Amino acid sequence: MKTWRLEHPTKDMFFEVFWDNLEVELVSGTIGSEGKTRHVGHGSPRDAERFIAAELAKRRKQGFEEVAPEVPIEIARTAPIAPPAPALVAEIAAQPDDDAVRLVYADYLLGHGDPLGELIVVQCERARLPRWDRRHERLAAREDTLLMTFRPRWLGAIAKHVSATFVRGFVDRIGFGGADPRDRVLDHVFDIAPLLTTLVIPASVAPNRAGSEDALARLTGVVLEGSLYTNSVELWMLPHVVRFTAADGAFGTDPMRDLAMRAWRELVFGNLPLGADGTRAMLDRLDPEVLEVLELIDCGVTDAGIARIVERPLPALRRLGLRGAQLSPRALERIAGARDLRAVTHLDLSLNAEAGAGLPALVESRALPALRELSLRHVPLDADDMAALARSPIADRLVSLDLESCALDEAAAESLVDGAWPALRELRIHGNPLGAGGALIRERFPDIHW
């Protein structure tokens, strides 16, 4: 669970947020009281994250400041600060994927009593662990405490103007909290966040209103939020961006018109009217040899769009997300016959209510030899479908399987537990009418993460 606490410096008021996957709890009131509680459920973690960002931005605009309830704010202001070590930071920037270099810097900071060193250690450890490792809970609690306590100090003058995401001890992504993105806030960020890679910006604002040409050239990722109008995707202003996320809007009559030809590594689209033609246009604007992540969430891809995807070799693709793509069993059969999806480790087929009958063909094929994580949430499955999955070669490799709300009954549960599942570490089965099958599954898998 992640938590935030904000307090108003003059009005004796507090605001708290508690976030657990799809559920968000908001608590507000007078300091010292229990406050009033509001629960808000969401359809996806990303939806919950956007909701929280908006709520926090609203409170910051009202003058609230983020604090840590566990630690007196004086500690956050007086904890030691290590002398600058630009050579170490430059070495990290030159080798951003090497945690060994970051941990050398962490040792330097801790030697001076600087708590940023502990954040680097904690976040590097979490990044190393698989998602289902039980050590996450302890580490996440410490990470939240450090961020709530020291975030204002680590962000300095920009703390009230941006929302910041720390990754392995450094700010990796910023969005505009209480700031007007047209104030070129980005020009003042890199001194505080030298490893910044990603900008979250309202789609209605051209990137050059948020930062200078030099600042924009340092970014490798961009997330556009809100309505995406025809002329708002000015990707030519972001020459080195190879990770692009856009959601909850429309590009206009030609969804892919502004998607510049470049060596995209990650493309994530949500709630955009791509359809089969938009999917084809997208594929025409990328280098299939380097694309690693492709997520088309509620984009109306349909079977025709799947045909466009599987006919192209995508040898570097690791993650394929097709949630709510309006797929039939035929689409899964097409994926089973894909030309080259050999590197795919994560496949999301959730919210494709008509696709279940195509599962046996998919899991019995050799199209996905690297698959490790499979989501079938809200895809109705029967006992025969589960039996096909349980005896398939894929079952021997899966470490994570999401079967939430798949209409699994007791017979399907019996088919599930008949499999060997030697690698399985995470299983999600909530929202199914399992009957006695629920106890059967938990008895069969006592040590995995639910």
Solvent accessible surface area in square Angstrom, and as a share of the most:
residue,aa,sasa,rsa
1,M,134,0.60
2,K,80,0.34
3,T,32,0.19
4,W,51,0.18
5,R,31,0.11
6,L,0,0.00
7,E,44,0.20
8,H,20,0.09
9,P,86,0.54
10,T,114,0.66
11,K,133,0.56
12,D,79,0.41
13,M,71,0.32
14,F,7,0.03
15,F,2,0.01
16,E,26,0.12
17,V,0,0.00
18,F,54,0.22
19,W,38,0.13
20,D,75,0.39
21,N,69,0.35
22,L,38,0.19
23,E,100,0.45
24,V,1,0.01
25,E,49,0.22
26,L,7,0.04
27,V,12,0.07
28,S,45,0.29
29,G,14,0.14
30,T,66,0.38
31,I,62,0.32
32,G,82,0.78
33,S,60,0.38
34,E,162,0.72
35,G,29,0.28
36,K,170,0.72
37,T,72,0.42
38,R,122,0.45
39,H,128,0.57
40,V,30,0.17
41,G,49,0.47
42,H,38,0.17
43,G,62,0.60
44,S,10,0.07
45,P,62,0.39
46,R,67,0.24
47,D,51,0.26
48,A,0,0.00
49,E,64,0.29
50,R,53,0.19
51,F,44,0.18
52,I,5,0.03
53,A,46,0.35
54,A,59,0.46
55,E,12,0.05
56,L,10,0.05
57,A,18,0.14
58,K,97,0.41
59,R,39,0.14
60,R,29,0.10
61,K,151,0.64
62,Q,95,0.42
63,G,30,0.29
64,F,25,0.10
65,E,54,0.24
66,E,13,0.06
67,V,15,0.09
68,A,8,0.06
69,P,70,0.44
70,E,107,0.48
71,V,35,0.20
72,P,79,0.50
73,I,61,0.31
74,E,104,0.47
75,I,84,0.43
76,A,8,0.06
77,R,165,0.60
78,T,106,0.61
79,A,17,0.13
80,P,73,0.46
81,I,120,0.61
82,A,10,0.08
83,P,71,0.45
84,P,123,0.77
85,A,17,0.13
86,P,99,0.63
87,A,81,0.63
88,L,39,0.19
89,V,28,0.16
90,A,60,0.47
91,E,80,0.36
92,I,0,0.00
93,A,53,0.41
94,A,81,0.63
95,Q,78,0.35
96,P,61,0.39
97,D,129,0.67
98,D,51,0.27
99,D,42,0.22
100,A,64,0.49
101,V,15,0.08
102,R,11,0.04
103,L,67,0.34
104,V,85,0.49
105,Y,20,0.08
106,A,0,0.00
107,D,97,0.51
108,Y,59,0.22
109,L,6,0.03
110,L,80,0.40
111,G,68,0.66
112,H,82,0.37
113,G,40,0.39
114,D,7,0.04
115,P,17,0.10
116,L,30,0.15
117,G,0,0.00
118,E,48,0.22
119,L,0,0.00
120,I,0,0.00
121,V,59,0.34
122,V,10,0.06
123,Q,12,0.05
124,C,7,0.04
125,E,48,0.22
126,R,59,0.22
127,A,65,0.50
128,R,151,0.55
129,L,12,0.06
130,P,61,0.39
131,R,123,0.45
132,W,38,0.13
133,D,30,0.15
134,R,160,0.58
135,R,111,0.41
136,H,28,0.13
137,E,142,0.64
138,R,153,0.56
139,L,12,0.06
140,A,11,0.09
141,A,59,0.45
142,R,99,0.36
143,E,14,0.06
144,D,14,0.07
145,T,21,0.12
146,L,1,0.01
147,L,37,0.18
148,M,7,0.03
149,T,7,0.04
150,F,16,0.07
151,R,18,0.07
152,P,52,0.32
153,R,54,0.20
154,W,34,0.12
155,L,0,0.00
156,G,38,0.37
157,A,90,0.70
158,I,8,0.04
159,A,11,0.08
160,K,126,0.53
161,H,82,0.37
162,V,1,0.00
163,S,39,0.25
164,A,22,0.17
165,T,60,0.35
166,F,21,0.09
167,V,57,0.33
168,R,40,0.14
169,G,1,0.01
170,F,17,0.07
171,V,6,0.03
172,D,38,0.20
173,R,60,0.22
174,I,0,0.00
175,G,6,0.06
176,F,32,0.13
177,G,12,0.12
178,G,24,0.23
179,A,15,0.12
180,D,51,0.27
181,P,17,0.11
182,R,127,0.46
183,D,92,0.48
184,R,109,0.40
185,V,14,0.08
186,L,0,0.00
187,D,57,0.30
188,H,120,0.53
189,V,0,0.00
190,F,17,0.07
191,D,139,0.72
192,I,59,0.30
193,A,1,0.01
194,P,46,0.29
195,L,20,0.10
196,L,6,0.03
197,T,37,0.21
198,T,6,0.04
199,L,0,0.00
200,V,18,0.10
201,I,1,0.01
202,P,50,0.31
203,A,1,0.01
204,S,80,0.52
205,V,18,0.10
206,A,30,0.23
207,P,3,0.02
208,N,58,0.30
209,R,120,0.44
210,A,0,0.00
211,G,0,0.00
212,S,30,0.19
213,E,145,0.65
214,D,113,0.59
215,A,7,0.06
216,L,2,0.01
217,A,30,0.23
218,R,128,0.47
219,L,0,0.00
220,T,48,0.28
221,G,0,0.00
222,V,2,0.01
223,V,9,0.05
224,L,6,0.03
225,E,53,0.24
226,G,36,0.35
227,S,53,0.34
228,L,0,0.00
229,Y,139,0.53
230,T,49,0.28
231,N,115,0.59
232,S,15,0.10
233,V,6,0.04
234,E,41,0.18
235,L,4,0.02
236,W,176,0.62
237,M,24,0.11
238,L,1,0.01
239,P,73,0.46
240,H,108,0.48
241,V,0,0.00
242,V,35,0.20
243,R,58,0.21
244,F,2,0.01
245,T,30,0.17
246,A,0,0.00
247,A,13,0.10
248,D,59,0.30
249,G,19,0.19
250,A,43,0.33
251,F,7,0.03
252,G,31,0.30
253,T,146,0.85
254,D,61,0.32
255,P,17,0.11
256,M,0,0.00
257,R,127,0.46
258,D,39,0.20
259,L,7,0.04
260,A,38,0.29
261,M,134,0.60
262,R,44,0.16
263,A,48,0.37
264,W,0,0.00
265,R,112,0.41
266,E,49,0.22
267,L,0,0.00
268,V,31,0.18
269,F,0,0.00
270,G,8,0.07
271,N,73,0.37
272,L,2,0.01
273,P,78,0.49
274,L,7,0.04
275,G,23,0.22
276,A,25,0.19
277,D,98,0.51
278,G,4,0.04
279,T,0,0.00
280,R,99,0.36
281,A,21,0.16
282,M,0,0.00
283,L,1,0.01
284,D,67,0.35
285,R,63,0.23
286,L,9,0.04
287,D,54,0.28
288,P,38,0.24
289,E,106,0.47
290,V,53,0.30
291,L,0,0.00
292,E,36,0.16
293,V,10,0.06
294,L,0,0.00
295,E,36,0.16
296,L,0,0.00
297,I,29,0.15
298,D,57,0.29
299,C,2,0.01
300,G,17,0.16
301,V,0,0.00
302,T,43,0.25
303,D,35,0.18
304,A,54,0.42
305,G,0,0.00
306,I,1,0.01
307,A,22,0.17
308,R,80,0.29
309,I,1,0.00
310,V,15,0.09
311,E,80,0.36
312,R,60,0.22
313,P,44,0.28
314,L,0,0.00
315,P,25,0.16
316,A,29,0.22
317,L,0,0.00
318,R,94,0.34
319,R,89,0.32
320,L,2,0.01
321,G,3,0.03
322,L,0,0.00
323,R,48,0.18
324,G,11,0.10
325,A,0,0.00
326,Q,125,0.55
327,L,4,0.02
328,S,34,0.22
329,P,38,0.24
330,R,125,0.46
331,A,0,0.00
332,L,2,0.01
333,E,68,0.30
334,R,84,0.31
335,I,1,0.00
336,A,19,0.15
337,G,61,0.59
338,A,15,0.12
339,R,166,0.61
340,D,20,0.10
341,L,3,0.02
342,R,138,0.50
343,A,29,0.22
344,V,0,0.00
345,T,35,0.20
346,H,38,0.17
347,L,3,0.02
348,D,40,0.21
349,L,1,0.01
350,S,3,0.02
351,L,75,0.37
352,N,2,0.01
353,A,63,0.48
354,E,126,0.57
355,A,1,0.01
356,G,5,0.05
357,A,78,0.60
358,G,1,0.01
359,L,1,0.00
360,P,36,0.22
361,A,43,0.33
362,L,1,0.00
363,V,0,0.00
364,E,89,0.40
365,S,26,0.17
366,R,232,0.85
367,A,14,0.11
368,L,3,0.01
369,P,66,0.41
370,A,24,0.19
371,L,1,0.00
372,R,91,0.33
373,E,25,0.11
374,L,4,0.02
375,S,22,0.14
376,L,1,0.01
377,R,46,0.17
378,H,81,0.36
379,V,2,0.01
380,P,70,0.44
381,L,8,0.04
382,D,78,0.40
383,A,28,0.22
384,D,108,0.56
385,D,16,0.09
386,M,0,0.00
387,A,31,0.24
388,A,2,0.02
389,L,0,0.00
390,A,10,0.08
391,R,171,0.63
392,S,4,0.03
393,P,72,0.45
394,I,2,0.01
395,A,1,0.01
396,D,79,0.41
397,R,57,0.21
398,L,0,0.00
399,V,30,0.17
400,S,9,0.06
401,L,1,0.00
402,D,16,0.08
403,L,0,0.00
404,E,25,0.11
405,S,36,0.23
406,C,0,0.00
407,A,57,0.45
408,L,0,0.00
409,D,68,0.35
410,E,76,0.34
411,A,48,0.37
412,A,0,0.00
413,A,0,0.00
414,E,81,0.36
415,S,17,0.11
416,L,0,0.00
417,V,22,0.12
418,D,121,0.63
419,G,7,0.07
420,A,71,0.55
421,W,9,0.03
422,P,82,0.51
423,A,27,0.21
424,L,3,0.02
425,R,113,0.41
426,E,2,0.01
427,L,0,0.00
428,R,52,0.19
429,I,4,0.02
430,H,91,0.41
431,G,61,0.58
432,N,22,0.11
433,P,90,0.57
434,L,15,0.07
435,G,65,0.63
436,A,69,0.53
437,G,0,0.00
438,G,8,0.08
439,A,73,0.57
440,L,67,0.34
441,I,0,0.00
442,R,108,0.39
443,E,135,0.61
444,R,88,0.32
445,F,9,0.04
446,P,91,0.58
447,D,117,0.61
448,I,13,0.07
449,H,59,0.26
450,W,70,0.25
